[in-house]
Structure formats: C-alpha cells, structure tokens
Amino acid sequence: MMRIFLLLVLLTTPSLATTLTFSGTGHVAPSGPPDASGNLPLVVMQSTTAYAVSDGRTWHLDTAFSFNVFTLTGAGAFLFTSGLDALAGTFLTVESVPDLFTLTYSVTGGSGVHAGYAGQGSSTVTLLGDRNQPPTPFFEEGSFTVVPTPEPGSYWLLLIGLSAVLSLANFQLHGPRH
C-alpha cells in the first residue's frame, strides 16, 4: 500500500517552475508614423538581437508593439527563439522615463523544450542611442518564470491511470469479487 501511495504522490506532484534570466541587445525602429493619439508602431527585428539566457544559449527577440509618445506606455506581442525552442506572449510597459522602461511579460506558450509553458516575467529596457535617429540600439535585462501547463487530455490520462492503480490496489488487498 505504501508503494501505491508513493506512486500517487509522484504522479500528482506539480512540476517545478523554471526561471530563465536574460540580458541582451538589439535595435528598435518605427514601422510607421504615430496616429493622432500618439501611438507609434515599433518593431524589434530578430536579426538585430542577441540575448544571453541562463540556459547557456543565445536567444533572439522578435516583436511588434505600439508605444504612446504622450503617455510613455506601450504594449505588444513577443517571440523569443533559440533554434526550435521558443517562448511567446504579450508585454506591457508599466513604468517609463525618457530612456528607461520597465516591462511586464505574460508568457502564453512555447515550443520545443518549452512546449506548453506559461508564466510571467519582467525586464528593464535602456535605450542606448538617440530615439530620434532610428534604428535605436537598446539593452534589456530581466527574467521569465514559466511552468508547463498540461493539455486537458493529460488530466484524463492521469485520472484513468490513478483509477487503474487504485483498482489494482483494491484487487491485491481484497482479491477478486464474487
């Protein structure tokens, strides 16, 4: 019975979170003029970025976002990639002064070794050049904390497996029913 209990504990223990720290550089440039409300469309081209990540690999950032030049706030979508591995999601500018921005990230998915991962993150972005002379170089430093999120089918498999284990345990304790 103790073996069954240990097996159940192992099967139902949640996966541990993974924290990836990163720092990198790239270039940001407008992809069009600002609208009447001051929303400036911007892009960070993947080919200009190189991020050192705590997993020992170099990652690249690809993003398109809007930044309001009046309120100094912004939001957009991101894709961090390294080979076949990726993390994707959205981000918001939560604090900014002219050349320093604090971002919060919501990781909504991944691929490769991060398939099905979700989580949160934050970073600080510093502009390294004149933003009026694009493309503007930047430096970013931050972290993501992500956890695997099982697909709904995984829960059904877990339920079926636990039922089978409990049925087997009941059979071993009480024998066949007549």
C-alpha positions in Angstrom: 0.0 0.0 0.0 2.9 2.3 0.8 4.2 1.8 -2.8 0.9 2.9 -4.2 0.8 6.0 -2.1 4.3 6.9 -3.2 3.4 6.3 -6.8 0.3 8.6 -6.4 2.4 11.3 -4.9 4.9 11.1 -7.7 2.2 11.2 -10.3 0.3 14.2 -8.8 3.3 16.4 -7.7 3.2 19.6 -9.7 6.1 20.5 -12.0 8.6 23.0 -10.7 8.8 26.4 -12.2 11.7 27.3 -14.4 13.3 30.7 -14.2 15.2 32.0 -17.2 17.2 35.1 -16.7 18.3 37.1 -19.8 20.2 40.1 -20.9 20.6 41.3 -24.5 20.8 44.0 -27.1 19.0 44.9 -30.3 17.6 47.7 -32.3 14.1 49.2 -32.3 12.6 51.2 -35.2 9.3 52.7 -36.1 7.2 50.7 -38.6 5.0 53.7 -39.4 4.1 57.2 -38.2 2.3 57.7 -34.9 -1.5 58.0 -35.1 -3.4 61.1 -33.8 -3.4 59.7 -30.2 0.4 59.4 -30.2 0.6 55.6 -30.7 3.8 54.8 -32.5 4.1 51.4 -34.1 7.6 49.9 -33.4 9.4 46.7 -34.3 12.4 44.9 -32.9 13.9 42.9 -35.7 15.1 39.4 -34.7 18.3 39.7 -36.8 19.5 42.6 -34.7 19.1 40.9 -31.3 21.2 38.6 -29.2 20.2 37.6 -25.7 22.4 35.7 -23.3 20.0 33.4 -21.3 20.6 31.4 -18.2 20.1 28.1 -20.1 23.5 28.8 -21.7 22.2 29.6 -25.2 21.8 32.7 -27.3 18.1 33.7 -27.9 16.7 36.2 -30.3 13.7 38.6 -29.8 11.1 39.3 -32.5 8.4 41.8 -31.5 5.9 44.4 -32.8 4.3 46.8 -30.4 2.8 50.2 -30.0 4.2 52.9 -27.8 2.3 56.0 -26.9 4.7 59.0 -27.1 2.5 61.2 -24.9 1.8 58.7 -22.0 5.1 56.8 -22.3 3.1 53.5 -22.2 3.2 50.6 -24.6 2.0 47.1 -25.3 2.6 44.3 -27.8 3.5 40.7 -28.6 6.8 39.0 -28.4 8.6 35.9 -29.6 11.9 34.7 -28.0 13.6 32.0 -30.1 16.7 29.8 -29.9 16.7 27.2 -32.6 13.5 25.2 -32.4 12.7 26.4 -28.9 10.5 29.5 -28.3 8.6 31.4 -25.7 5.8 33.7 -26.8 3.3 36.1 -25.2 2.5 39.7 -24.6 4.0 42.6 -22.7 3.1 45.9 -21.2 5.2 49.0 -20.3 4.5 49.5 -16.6 6.9 52.4 -15.9 9.0 54.6 -18.0 11.2 57.7 -18.0 12.6 59.0 -21.3 15.3 56.3 -21.9 14.4 53.6 -19.3 11.4 51.3 -19.5 10.1 48.6 -17.1 8.1 45.8 -18.8 6.0 43.0 -17.6 5.6 39.9 -19.6 2.8 37.3 -19.8 4.2 34.1 -21.4 1.3 32.4 -23.1 3.0 29.5 -24.8 6.2 27.9 -26.1 7.6 25.3 -28.5 10.4 22.8 -28.4 11.6 22.2 -24.8 9.2 24.9 -23.7 6.1 23.5 -25.4 3.0 24.2 -23.4 4.8 26.5 -20.9 3.2 29.6 -19.5 4.2 32.2 -16.9 5.3 35.7 -16.2 8.3 37.9 -16.4 9.7 41.4 -16.1 12.6 43.4 -17.6 14.2 46.8 -17.7 15.0 48.3 -21.2 17.5 51.0 -21.6 17.8 53.0 -24.9 21.5 53.3 -25.8 21.1 55.8 -28.7 19.1 58.7 -29.8 15.5 57.6 -30.2 15.1 60.3 -32.9 17.7 58.6 -35.0 16.3 55.1 -35.6 17.0 52.3 -35.5 17.8 52.9 -31.9 20.0 50.4 -30.0 18.8 49.1 -26.6 19.9 46.9 -23.8 17.3 44.7 -21.9 17.7 42.7 -18.7 15.1 40.5 -17.0 13.7 37.1 -16.3 10.8 34.8 -17.0 9.3 32.2 -14.6 7.5 29.6 -16.5 5.7 26.3 -15.7 4.5 23.5 -18.0 0.7 23.6 -18.4 -0.6 20.2 -19.3 -3.1 19.8 -22.1 -6.7 18.8 -21.0 -6.1 15.3 -22.4 -3.2 14.9 -19.9 -5.7 15.2 -17.0 -7.9 12.5 -18.4 -4.8 10.2 -18.8 -3.9 10.9 -15.1 -7.4 10.2 -14.0 -7.5 6.9 -15.9 -4.1 5.9 -14.6 -5.0 6.7 -11.0 -8.2 4.7 -11.3 -6.3 1.7 -12.7 -3.7 1.9 -9.8 -6.5 2.1 -7.2 -8.4 -0.8 -8.8 -5.3 -2.9 -8.8 -4.6 -2.0 -5.1 -8.1 -2.9 -4.2 -7.8 -6.2 -6.0 -4.5 -7.0 -4.3 -6.0 -6.2 -0.9 -9.3 -7.9 -1.2 -9.0 -10.4 -4.1 -11.5 -10.9 -6.9 -15.1 -10.1 -6.1 -17.7 -12.9 -6.4 
